[in-house]
């Protein structure tokens, strides 16, 4: 696991990238790893603001414009890292990041330096469903073009509705099935048919808290803490399955 890089990439904003980054980093800590965390989002630095995770803010813009060469130090640090790396990338920098990864053969370079790269991409229901699907398909195409062993972990965030395509579950779609060699697994943040769960998570994220901080906080009652535990515990269990080989 210490030789892995985890990039959270999705071109649609507001679908839970920072939440996924936060959960992933906390998962590694719970499994006795020490993740190195970075936030490249120049607009919404939610991940960076979670002080309990010691997230570095990675500057990739000059005068409000994304500058490709500013990605260089980020990926050099990933190559040299001795711990798992978690990078949250903003929606506004999704296309510049894809361009940089392709034009600079970054996936190939990471593999050359024995880094196992995982790209985490979020699919959600509601109005953002098709946009998130298109973002995922773009990532799948990029990995196929690279010819590397880079894997995708798909996160289904059901807090905005269960993503159904022509009435079918995401896992049933042909563009998921035909890429089973690239998709490492699907992790679900499930809809529990209760606004209490989504409200608890919203309060936690708005206060930039980790789950361990929630446990000690008087902002949450015992029942709310129990709900948040269920969310995290269920996701951790799914991650144990998806990343079982890397945890050995």
HELIX and SHEET records of a PDB file:
HELIX    1   1 UNK A   17  UNK A   30  1                                  14    
HELIX    2   2 UNK A   51  UNK A   53  5                                   3    
HELIX    3   3 UNK A   68  UNK A   70  5                                   3    
HELIX    4   4 UNK A   71  UNK A   80  1                                  10    
HELIX    5   5 UNK A   91  UNK A   93  5                                   3    
HELIX    6   6 UNK A   94  UNK A  103  1                                  10    
HELIX    7   7 UNK A  106  UNK A  112  1                                   7    
HELIX    8   8 UNK A  126  UNK A  128  5                                   3    
HELIX    9   9 UNK A  129  UNK A  146  1                                  18    
HELIX   10  10 UNK A  158  UNK A  160  5                                   3    
HELIX   11  11 UNK A  170  UNK A  172  5                                   3    
HELIX   12  12 UNK A  174  UNK A  177  1                                   4    
HELIX   13  13 UNK A  195  UNK A  206  1                                  12    
HELIX   14  14 UNK A  211  UNK A  216  1                                   6    
HELIX   15  15 UNK A  222  UNK A  242  1                                  21    
HELIX   16  16 UNK A  244  UNK A  247  1                                   4    
SHEET    1   A 7 UNK A  56  UNK A  57  0                                        
SHEET    2   A 7 UNK A  36  UNK A  39  1                                        
SHEET    3   A 7 UNK A  85  UNK A  88  1                                        
SHEET    4   A 7 UNK A   4  UNK A   8  1                                        
SHEET    5   A 7 UNK A 116  UNK A 124  1                                        
SHEET    6   A 7 UNK A 151  UNK A 157  1                                        
SHEET    7   A 7 UNK A 183  UNK A 189  1                                        
SHEET    1   B 2 UNK A  61  UNK A  62  0                                        
SHEET    2   B 2 UNK A  65  UNK A  66 -1                                        
SHEET    1   C 2 UNK A 164  UNK A 165  0                                        
SHEET    2   C 2 UNK A 168  UNK A 169 -1                                        
END                                                                             
